Amino acid sequence: MRYVYADNAATTKMSESALKVMIENLEEEYGNPSSLHTVGQKAAVKLQNARNQVAACLGAKPNEIYFTSGGSEADNQAILTAAAIGAKKGKKHLISLAIEHHAVLHTLERMKKQGFEVTLLDVGEKGIVSVDAVRAAIRPDTALVTIMFANNEIGTIQPIAEIGELCREKGVIFHTDAVQAVGHLAIDVEAMKIDMLSLSGHKFHGPKGVGALYVRKGIPVTNLIEGGAQERGKRAGTENIPAIVAMAAAMEEACAKIDENSAYVSALRDRLIEGLSKIPHSRLNGDAKKRLPGNVNFVFEGIEGESLLLLLDDKGIAASSGSACTSGSLDPSHVLLAIGLPHEVAHGSLRLTLCEYNTEEEVDYIVKTVPEIVAYLRDMSPVWEGLVKGESDYVIQ
């Protein structure tokens, strides 16, 4: 069994088409698109073609696409843009979810220090916000609703079209962090009434360090980076043409194959969920159906997620944990806590994320390996021993 890569929510392998076009543009089309000479203008054509490709995948207009360094920058710029517009009108209330990516949550914290009020909505144990909850939270002074399209940890998909309809009706700017969704779910910004959308190339087999922000025509964009007049004066810095054209190629390919890939990856996901569900005192996190095609997130009572990851890696399986202890913190995932898991259970989480490059053979290997490691870790766990002896009660039945 070769090494099984099951951490596609963290990053994906570049597709052959994206890699090919990136190398071509590194070697041959190296001009600065702001230059007037032939080499520069050839690069400018490449840039415009990429903008057209990205826009077409989203149902947007090319002049509504701004290239960025990735999803985090796009999230920051979207929130600051809406906040600036709101502040001019005396509207300083922002709405989001408790399970958002930290690129959104930390930016909202920054806005609180600047006098904005932030409402973080609950999502319940399934990880999905209700449209009624959003409606109830909107006030006359609400400047922005920012709700992620799909969650990066538990994969739940939010009712984006319905929320977009509500926000348009109320005259509130609606932004969605669609970093996990673009290339995996069908998106039409016009039909879904999305005002701003963030995406990142390396989540759908494009390169790292490049992304985009969609901004509906008529919304004045706030600059994050000052300097030259690139991106119509809204994002200074010479454009990374090789990365941008590679992202556009990967995005076009992914969007063309969404139905095919979704059906294939969803079948792998369900096969994996069925296998892991047989482990005693385990639980699937998030909604079983309203989730990303490749996302599988489980907690196993009585173990630590970090130990599980290290042993899986030793067996040739790349995965991740919702527990932030893997990045030096002892605190479990804010997402798992937000859906009601107690700290001691949230620490034992495992996220496996698949893509169209994975196979049934790989899924079966994961299904065989994870229970063996869980049993091994439980045999060494004093917490598990106490549960078995009845000294404490199981949280997951």
VOGU-3710 file (C-alpha; in Angstrom, 3 decimals, decimal comma):
1> mryvyadnaa> 0,000/0,000/0,000  1,477/3,322/-1,066  1,155/6,383/1,125  -2,518/7,383/1,355  -3,113/11,120/1,249  -6,401/11,879/3,013  -5,877/15,511/4,011  -7,246/17,307/0,961  -9,062/19,932/3,040  -5,634/21,149/4,155
11> ttkmsesalk> -4,219/21,242/0,646  -4,411/19,296/-2,593  -1,915/17,933/-5,051  -1,626/20,111/-8,156  -3,355/18,705/-11,214  -1,266/17,840/-14,259  -2,944/20,566/-16,320  -2,335/23,218/-13,646  1,281/22,161/-13,191  1,882/22,173/-16,941
21> vmienleeey> 0,523/25,681/-17,479  2,377/26,980/-14,411  5,725/25,674/-15,679  5,066/27,086/-19,142  4,418/30,516/-17,688  7,446/30,354/-15,399  9,704/29,478/-18,316  8,230/31,422/-21,213  5,595/33,989/-20,231  7,631/35,775/-17,581
31> gnpsslhtvg> 6,626/39,354/-18,421  5,108/41,920/-16,094  1,506/42,502/-17,253  1,798/46,199/-16,414  4,573/46,655/-18,994  3,738/48,066/-22,428  6,212/45,971/-24,414  5,288/42,740/-26,186  6,481/40,401/-23,415  4,468/42,317/-20,839
41> qkaavklqna> 1,364/42,482/-22,986  1,468/38,728/-23,595  1,396/38,331/-19,804  -1,504/40,795/-19,616  -3,491/38,618/-22,035  -2,777/35,560/-19,877  -3,989/37,465/-16,815  -7,222/38,508/-18,494  -7,869/35,000/-19,779  -7,454/33,644/-16,252
51> rnqvaaclga> -9,849/36,278/-14,911  -12,388/35,224/-17,540  -12,009/31,554/-16,561  -12,473/32,188/-12,841  -15,461/34,436/-13,436  -17,135/31,879/-15,700  -16,832/29,177/-13,031  -18,660/31,397/-10,527  -21,281/32,906/-12,825  -19,601/36,295/-12,322
61> kpneiyftsg> -18,297/39,038/-14,594  -14,511/39,228/-15,178  -14,271/42,749/-13,717  -15,747/41,418/-10,456  -12,722/39,159/-9,836  -9,704/40,373/-7,835  -6,706/38,066/-7,526  -5,209/37,685/-4,038  -2,599/35,589/-2,243  -5,286/33,166/-1,049
71> gseadnqail> -8,462/32,746/0,958  -7,258/34,460/4,124  -6,407/37,688/2,319  -9,705/37,566/0,435  -11,657/37,047/3,685  -9,882/39,990/5,301  -10,506/42,288/2,361  -14,175/41,317/2,111  -14,887/41,987/5,782  -12,978/45,270/5,854
81> taaaigakkg> -14,755/46,361/2,680  -18,218/45,723/4,132  -17,253/47,286/7,453  -16,034/50,463/5,756  -19,244/50,745/3,752  -21,328/50,143/6,854  -19,421/52,627/8,992  -20,114/55,422/6,503  -23,828/54,749/6,971  -23,647/54,360/10,743
91> kkhlislaie> -24,029/50,577/10,487  -21,533/48,790/12,717  -23,089/45,376/13,327  -21,564/42,225/11,770  -23,054/38,694/11,735  -21,178/35,424/11,325  -20,962/31,855/12,641  -19,141/30,435/15,650  -17,567/27,785/13,364  -15,970/30,119/10,809
101> hhavlhtler> -12,334/29,826/9,760  -9,981/31,921/11,864  -9,323/34,187/8,875  -12,886/35,407/9,422  -13,081/35,136/13,218  -9,824/36,973/13,849  -10,767/39,736/11,422  -14,095/40,129/13,225  -12,201/40,414/16,509  -10,146/43,181/14,918
111> mkkqgfevtl> -13,352/44,973/13,936  -14,686/44,725/17,490  -11,650/46,704/18,637  -12,688/49,361/16,133  -16,145/49,731/17,648  -18,121/47,141/15,690  -20,527/44,736/17,352  -20,270/41,109/16,267  -22,963/38,432/16,553  -21,769/34,826/16,179
121> ldvgekgivs> -24,681/32,506/15,494  -24,968/28,962/16,842  -25,129/26,060/14,407  -26,497/23,232/16,566  -25,069/19,730/16,769  -25,260/19,204/12,998  -23,191/22,323/12,290  -25,759/24,098/10,103  -27,230/27,528/10,799  -30,933/28,119/10,215
131> vdavraairp> -32,082/30,888/7,904  -34,516/31,963/10,632  -31,589/32,486/13,017  -29,913/34,758/10,463  -33,176/36,635/9,918  -33,622/37,158/13,658  -30,062/38,465/14,011  -30,270/41,093/11,242  -30,844/44,607/12,566  -31,222/48,033/10,981
141> dtalvtimfa> -27,530/48,659/11,708  -26,261/45,343/10,274  -23,505/46,005/7,739  -22,496/42,466/6,842  -23,476/38,817/7,063  -20,434/36,594/6,486  -21,181/32,862/6,518  -18,908/30,153/5,153  -20,196/28,052/2,269  -18,876/24,802/3,762
151> nneigtiqpi> -16,941/24,139/6,944  -13,277/23,203/6,699  -13,391/20,764/9,636  -16,762/19,008/9,654  -17,722/19,659/6,028  -21,247/20,920/6,645  -22,806/22,963/3,840  -24,775/26,068/4,798  -28,033/27,217/3,095  -26,178/29,857/1,118
161> aeigelcrek> -28,801/30,617/-1,541  -31,505/31,139/1,084  -29,247/33,371/3,181  -28,281/35,320/0,069  -31,949/35,866/-0,755  -32,613/37,077/2,799  -29,661/39,479/2,814  -30,608/40,933/-0,567  -34,158/41,454/0,708  -32,828/43,222/3,828
171> gvifhtdavq> -30,233/45,287/1,955  -27,314/43,723/3,846  -24,016/42,796/2,184  -23,506/39,025/2,105  -20,032/37,476/1,987  -19,212/33,776/1,958  -15,883/32,105/2,584  -16,112/29,461/-0,137  -12,538/28,220/0,142  -13,644/24,632/0,814
181> avghlaidve> -16,541/24,738/-1,651  -15,158/26,142/-4,914  -14,300/23,338/-7,320  -16,321/20,841/-5,288  -19,823/22,329/-5,246  -21,729/24,148/-7,987  -21,725/27,892/-7,297  -23,522/30,705/-9,096  -22,994/34,036/-7,363  -25,827/35,715/-9,260
191> amkidmlsls> -28,424/33,016/-8,606  -27,342/32,673/-4,975  -27,286/36,453/-4,489  -23,759/36,414/-3,091  -22,160/39,869/-2,879  -18,608/38,761/-2,076  -16,911/35,374/-2,185  -13,430/34,160/-1,194  -11,552/31,244/-2,763  -8,094/29,685/-2,674
201> ghkfhgpkgv> -6,337/27,822/-5,491  -4,674/25,055/-3,519  -8,000/23,588/-2,364  -8,921/22,351/-5,856  -5,569/21,176/-7,281  -4,144/24,606/-8,031  -0,967/26,092/-6,512  -0,579/27,561/-3,043  -0,254/31,284/-2,455  -2,947/32,396/-4,879
211> galyvrkgip> -6,678/32,992/-4,554  -9,398/35,392/-5,531  -12,099/37,642/-4,162  -15,345/38,081/-6,064  -16,991/41,448/-5,408  -20,342/42,261/-6,969  -20,231/45,265/-9,291  -21,105/48,478/-7,462  -19,482/47,561/-4,128  -16,463/49,839/-3,484
221> vtnlieggaq> -13,519/47,664/-2,468  -11,304/48,659/0,467  -7,572/48,199/-0,190  -5,483/45,974/2,066  -2,223/46,543/0,190  -1,210/49,956/-1,116  1,250/50,492/-3,938  0,789/50,145/-7,665  -2,391/50,133/-9,717  -2,680/46,360/-10,134
231> ergkragten> -6,115/44,693/-9,894  -7,791/47,932/-10,934  -6,067/49,765/-8,100  -7,491/47,518/-5,375  -4,659/45,060/-4,746  -1,137/46,399/-5,264  1,777/44,157/-6,204  2,920/42,602/-9,476  0,537/39,779/-10,298  1,832/36,218/-9,888
241> ipaivamaaa> 0,966/35,196/-13,453  2,210/31,566/-13,286  0,187/30,881/-10,135  -2,897/32,750/-11,355  -3,100/30,963/-14,701  -2,480/27,614/-12,996  -5,267/28,281/-10,499  -7,614/29,248/-13,323  -6,775/26,059/-15,211  -7,359/23,916/-12,123
251> meeacakide> -10,609/25,715/-11,363  -11,931/25,364/-14,896  -11,119/21,658/-14,882  -12,670/21,098/-11,459  -15,854/22,989/-12,317  -16,238/21,077/-15,599  -16,080/17,787/-13,696  -18,030/18,732/-10,566  -20,901/16,293/-11,081  -18,624/13,411/-12,029
261> nsayvsalrd> -16,123/14,019/-9,242  -18,810/14,680/-6,632  -20,543/11,380/-7,329  -17,269/9,443/-7,176  -15,874/11,143/-4,067  -19,214/11,054/-2,228  -19,322/7,271/-2,727  -15,811/6,994/-1,234  -16,868/9,239/1,647  -19,930/7,158/2,443
271> rlieglskip> -17,886/3,948/2,257  -15,437/5,437/4,761  -18,184/6,694/7,081  -19,860/3,286/7,069  -16,605/1,568/7,981  -15,574/3,936/10,780  -19,087/4,011/12,249  -18,563/0,394/13,344  -15,969/1,500/15,902  -17,651/1,455/19,351
281> hsrlngdakk> -18,233/4,828/20,992  -17,447/6,837/17,862  -19,434/9,631/16,272  -19,593/11,313/12,883  -19,403/15,088/13,298  -21,680/17,252/11,178  -24,667/16,376/9,048  -24,440/12,972/7,325  -25,772/14,266/3,992  -25,371/18,063/3,873
291> rlpgnvnfvf> -21,600/17,848/3,803  -18,776/18,187/1,324  -18,267/15,187/-0,956  -14,896/14,263/0,527  -15,236/15,233/4,186  -15,261/12,647/7,004  -14,843/13,853/10,587  -15,103/11,475/13,556  -14,457/11,567/17,273  -13,431/8,450/19,185
301> egiegeslll> -13,994/8,511/22,909  -11,059/7,778/25,177  -8,150/8,757/22,905  -6,126/11,806/21,877  -6,298/12,940/18,269  -2,614/13,837/18,083  -1,516/10,293/18,962  -3,952/8,922/16,407  -2,469/11,148/13,683  1,107/10,129/14,429
311> llddkgiaas> 0,289/6,423/14,381  -1,721/6,796/11,181  1,239/8,527/9,562  3,437/5,632/10,666  1,010/3,337/8,827  1,187/5,476/5,688  -1,993/7,556/6,074  -1,984/11,364/6,048  -4,892/12,829/8,011  -5,578/15,708/10,382
321> sgsactsgsl> -7,306/16,367/13,674  -9,838/18,983/14,650  -7,853/19,388/17,824  -5,679/22,488/17,818  -3,136/20,660/19,985  -1,432/19,727/16,706  -0,434/23,377/16,357  0,880/23,792/19,874  -2,336/24,476/21,773  -4,032/22,242/24,309
331> dpshvllaig> -7,444/23,556/23,319  -9,647/21,394/21,109  -11,244/22,658/17,917  -13,583/25,629/18,296  -15,778/23,985/15,664  -16,233/20,781/17,653  -16,936/22,739/20,831  -19,483/24,856/18,940  -21,468/21,755/17,927  -21,675/20,672/21,557
341> lphevahgsl> -18,823/18,217/22,080  -17,203/18,327/25,545  -13,486/19,056/25,696  -12,437/15,518/26,593  -14,229/14,047/23,566  -13,322/16,826/21,113  -9,648/16,029/21,710  -10,160/12,617/20,103  -11,091/13,849/16,637  -9,972/12,714/13,216
351> rltlceynte> -10,559/14,472/9,896  -10,110/12,480/6,701  -10,691/14,404/3,469  -10,760/12,674/0,104  -10,600/13,771/-3,520  -10,983/12,214/-6,958  -7,391/10,958/-6,795  -8,245/8,585/-3,920  -9,360/4,992/-4,538  -11,618/2,377/-2,952
361> eevdyivktv> -8,499/0,401/-2,082  -7,170/3,355/-0,099  -10,476/3,834/1,701  -10,549/0,141/2,632  -7,013/0,421/3,987  -8,075/3,375/6,158  -11,132/1,444/7,379  -8,876/-1,465/8,338  -6,179/0,641/9,986  -8,084/3,219/12,043
371> peivaylrdm> -9,936/0,688/14,278  -6,657/-1,097/15,011  -4,992/2,131/16,127  -8,034/3,279/18,124  -8,062/-0,058/19,968  -4,318/0,202/20,616  -4,614/3,719/22,034  -7,618/2,806/24,166  -5,713/-0,104/25,690  -3,146/2,419/26,991
381> spvweglvkg> -5,659/5,062/28,086  -6,542/5,463/31,769  -9,591/7,460/30,651  -10,805/4,507/28,596  -10,057/2,104/31,451  -12,253/4,203/33,735  -15,065/4,131/31,189  -14,831/0,370/30,756  -14,880/-0,155/34,537  -17,920/2,071/34,898
391> esdyviq> -16,068/4,695/36,942  -17,410/7,318/34,552  -20,111/7,387/31,896  -19,591/7,248/28,158  -20,418/10,474/26,348  -20,794/8,700/23,002  -23,056/5,689/23,296
//
